[in-house]
Structures are given as C-alpha cells and as structure tokens.
Amino acid sequence: MHTPIKDSEVQYEELYQKLRDFKVTHAHCNVPQDYPDNKLANFVAALRILKKRGQLEPERIERLNSLGFSW
C-alpha cells in the first residue's frame, strides 16, 4: 500500500539520483532554473529553501553536503 510519506521518500530518492547523475555530467550540483528537467531544477531550489527555513532533515543535509551541494 502506498502512503504519502512513502511516496514522498521514493520521489526524493529518484530526484537525488538525478542530481547525482547531473553532478557526474556537469561536475557540480548547481542545476539552473531553466534546465530542461524542471523537476530537478525545482527540487534543488526547494532543498535550498527548506534548509534556510530549518526544515530539511540533517541526514539529507549530510548526503547533499557529501555530494558537494552548494547551499
């Protein structure tokens, strides 16, 4: 059975993997807002907002930091 939380976690992981792939290709995690994959661009923007508001889980911050994410 799908739950909103479970679906949200799956979606986060899918976008995180896309961000990892983006980094492999471009050598950075700064996805431009006009990037063709607008879900990835919106994901990156949302991560920055959530962190600024103190609403991003520490585990996610650590994973993103280890990826070289620029806040």
N, C-alpha and C positions, 0 to 999 in steps of 0.2 A: 504494500500500500504506500502511495506517495503522500508525503506531508509537505507543507510549505517550507518547513525548515530543511528537510532532507533535500528537496528540490533546489532550494537556495544554495545549499552546500555543494551540490553537484554543479550548479551553474557557476559558482565561484571557482571551483576546481577547473572547469572547462576554460574559463576566461584566464585563469592563472597560467594554464598550459599554453594558451595562445600568446600570453605575454612572454613566457619563456621562449617560445618559438620566435617571436618578434625580436627578442634580445639576441638570439643566435644569429639572426639575419642582419640586424642593424647595429649590433654591439652597444645598445643602450635600451632603456625602458621608457623613453620619452615619446609615447605614441601621440602624434599630432591630432588635434581635434578634427582635421579634415581627412584623416586616414580612411581608406575605403571600408575597412571593417569598423563601422561606427560603434558596434557593441564593445569592441576592445577600447576604443578611444573614450567612450563614456565610462567604462569600467575603471580606467586609470584616473580619470577626473574624479569619479566618485570615491575612489580609495583616498585620494588626497584630502577631499572634503571630510570624509569620515575620520581620518587621523587628526585633522585640525580640530575637529569637534570632540575628540577623545572617545570616539565610538567604534574604533577599529580594534579588534582583538589583538592582544600582544603577540600571540602565535603567528598571526597573519603579518603583523609588522615585521617580526623576525624573519619570516620566509621572504618577504619582499626586500628587506634590507640585504639578505644574503644573495638575492638576485641582482643587487645593485640598483634598486629602485630609487629614483630621485623624488624626494618629497617636496 
